Amino acid sequence: MAKNKINKNWIHDHINDPYVKLAQKEGFRARAAFKLKEIDEDEKLIKPGQVIVDLGCTPGSWGQYTRRKLAGKEGGGINGTLIGLDILPMEPIADFHFIQGDFREPEVLQQLENVVQGQKVDLVLSDMAPNLSGIAASDAARMEHLIDLAIEFSQAHLKPGGALLVKCFKDMGFNDIVLKFRQEFKTVTQKKPKASRDKSSEIFLLGRGLKNPTEGMLSSQPYDDGDFPPVRP
C-alpha cells in the first residue's frame, strides 16, 4: 500500500513538474537538459569548436542540448565534435556520434579514437548513476566507482585545461568524491541547478584543469559480481 502511494506521488509530481512540461515543449527527451543548461550558462562550459564526450548519454537530452549549442543560432551542422557512450541503446541525434558499449572496453575506446582522430577532449559530461540496492554503503560504493571511471576517462582523454562535470548524491560518499576531485583537478565547483528537485540529494561537481593527465587508453575492468551497469534515471 505504501509503495503504491509513493508511486502515485511520484507520478503526480512528475506530471506537474514545470521542467517536464518545458522539456516536452522544447523537444528535449528528459528534464535533465535544463540541469546542464543552467550549469552551462553559469560556467560557460560549451563553446563552438569543442570536442565533447557524454558518458552514459542515454536517453540523450544532454546530447540534444550540447548539439543545439554547437549548432549556433542559424542551425545547420555543428561546429565541433559530439560523442556519446552508453551500454544502453539510444535514439539517434543529428551530428552526434553514439557508441554503444562499455567505455572501459578496448574496442569501444578504439571507436572513440576513430572519431576524435587524435584530438584531446575539451569537456567530459557524466550524468551516470548506479542502479540502487537500498543498502547505503553498497550504493555509495557504486556511485564512487562510477565517478572513479569518469575521472580515469578524463585523465586519459581531456586536454590539460579541460573540464569534467559529473552527477553525485550528497548521501552517497559525497565527501570522499569531493576529495578525489580536489586531488585530480585544479579547481572544483559544486552546482545544484534549479531543475534538480528540492527533495533530491543530487548535486553536480565540476572539475577544471587536470593535475595528473595520463596518456593512452583505459584499462578494461569488468564489473564485479553484484555490480549493475550505470543508468540515467
N, C-alpha and C positions, 0 to 999 in steps of 0.2 A: 504493500500500500504506500509506504513512504517513498519507494523507488518511483512509482507511478506519479506521485506528487512532484518529485524532483524533475522528472521528465516533462511534465506539464508546465512547470515553472520555467524550465529552460526554453521550451517551445514558445511560450508566451513572451519571454524576454527577447528571444531571437527574432520573432515576427515583428515586434515593436521597436527593435533596435534601429536607431536612425542611420547607423553606418551600414547596416544590412540593406536598408532601403536605398541609401545613396550608392552602394555598390551595384545594386540592380539597375539603378537609373543611369550610372556612368559606364555600365558594361564590364565591371570587374567581376571575376569569378568568386571572390571572397572579400569580406570586410577588412581582411588583413592588409589590403593595398593601402588603406588610409593610415595604418601604423607606419609603414615605410614612407609614405608621402610626407607625413608630419616630421619624421626624423630627417628625411632628406632636405626639407625646406629649412629646418633649423641648422643642419650641419653642412649643407651644400655638398652632399656626397656624390651625386650623379651628374656627370658633365659629358658633353659631346666628345667623341673620340676615345672613350674609355673601353677597357676590356673588363667585363663584369661577370662573375660566376655566382650563380644562385644554387646553393646546396639544399637539397630537399625541396625542390621547386614546385612540386605538385600541390595544389591544383593549378597554380600559375598566376595568381593575382600580383605577386611581386614582379614576375616576368612581364606582365602586361604593363605595370606602372613604369618599370625601367625602360621598356620598349618605347612607350609614349614619350618619355623624357629624352631619349636619344634620337627620336624622330623629329623633334622640334615642332614649332608651331605650324609649319607648312605641310606636315605629314610626309608621305612618301617613305623611302627607305630610311635606314638609321645610319647615324654617324657613330660607329663604334661596333663592338662585338659583345653579344649576349649569349651566355651558355648556362644551361640549367642541367643539374644532375639529380636523379631520384631513382630509387628502386621501384617506385610505383609508376604506372603509365600516366601520361598527361596529354590532353588535347593540344594540338599544335598552336603555336603563336607565331605570327609572321616575323621573320628575321631573328628568331630565337632558336638557337641550336640546342635541341633537347637530346640528352644522352641518358638512356635508361640503364641503370645498374648501380652497383656499389662503388662509390668513388675511391675506395681503397684498392680495388682490383686493377692489376696492370692493364688489362685490355680496355677497361673504362678510361683509365688515365691516358692511355695511348690515343683514344678517340678525342679526348680533351686536347692533347698536344697537337693533333692533326688540325683542330680548329684554330687554336691560338697561334700556331706556326712560329713558335719561339718567343712570342711576346709574353711579358710578365703581366699579371693581373693587377688592375687598379683597385678593385673592390670585390670582396667576398661577402655574400649575404647568406645567412643561415636562419631560417625560421623553423628549424627542425625541433621536434620534441619526441620523447620516447612514449611508447605505449605504457600506460601506468598500471602498476600492480596493486596499488593501495598500501604497499609497505613502504614507509617513508624512507628508510635507509636505502632500500633497493632502488627506489625511484630517483633518489638524489644521485646515486652512483651512476645510473643510466644517463641522467642528464649531464653529469660531469663528463661521461665518456663521449657523448656527442660533441660537447664543447672542445674536448681534447682533440677530437678528429678535425673539427673546424680550424683549430689553431694550427695543428700539424699540416693541414692542407695549405693554410695561409703561409706558413713558414717556407713551404716548398714552391709556392706559385706567386705570391704577392710581390709587387715592386717594393723596394725598401721603404718608400713613403706611402704605401698603400694602406687600405683600411679593411677591417673585419667587423661586421655587425652581426651579432647573434642574439637569439632569444634565450632568456633564462627565466627561472622562477625563484622568488625570494625564499621559498620554503624547500628548495632543492639544492642544497650545498652551495648557496649563492656566495657566501664569504670566501670559500675556497676558490670558486671560479674567478672572483674579482682578483684574488691574489695571483692566480695564474696569468690573467690578463696583464696585470702590472709587471709581472716578470718578463712578458713577451713583447709588450707594446710601450712606446714612449709616452703616449697619452691615453687615458682610459676615461670614458664618459658613460654615465648611466642615463638611460632615457625611458620615460614612462609616457608614451603618447596618449592623447585623449581617447583615441579609438580602442585602446586597451581597456577592457572592462574594469570598473572600480573593484568588483568582487574578486578579480583575478590577481594572483601574486606575480603575474607576468611582468617582466622588465627586460629591457634590451641593453646590451653592453656594446660600446663602440670603441675599438682599439685602433689607434693610428700610429704608423711608423714602427716597423719591426725592429726589435733589438737583436734578434738572433735568426736572421734569414738562413735558409738552407737551400741546397741545390738538389735537383733530382726528384724522382717520383716517390710517392709514399709507399711504405711497406704494406703488403697485403696481410691483414689480420682478420680472420673470420670472426663472426660474433661468437661469444661464449654461449654455452648451453644456458637457456633461460633468457638470453637477450632477445629483444624484439627489434625489428627494423624501425627506423625513425619514420614518423608520420607527421603531417601537418594537421592540427586539429581543425 
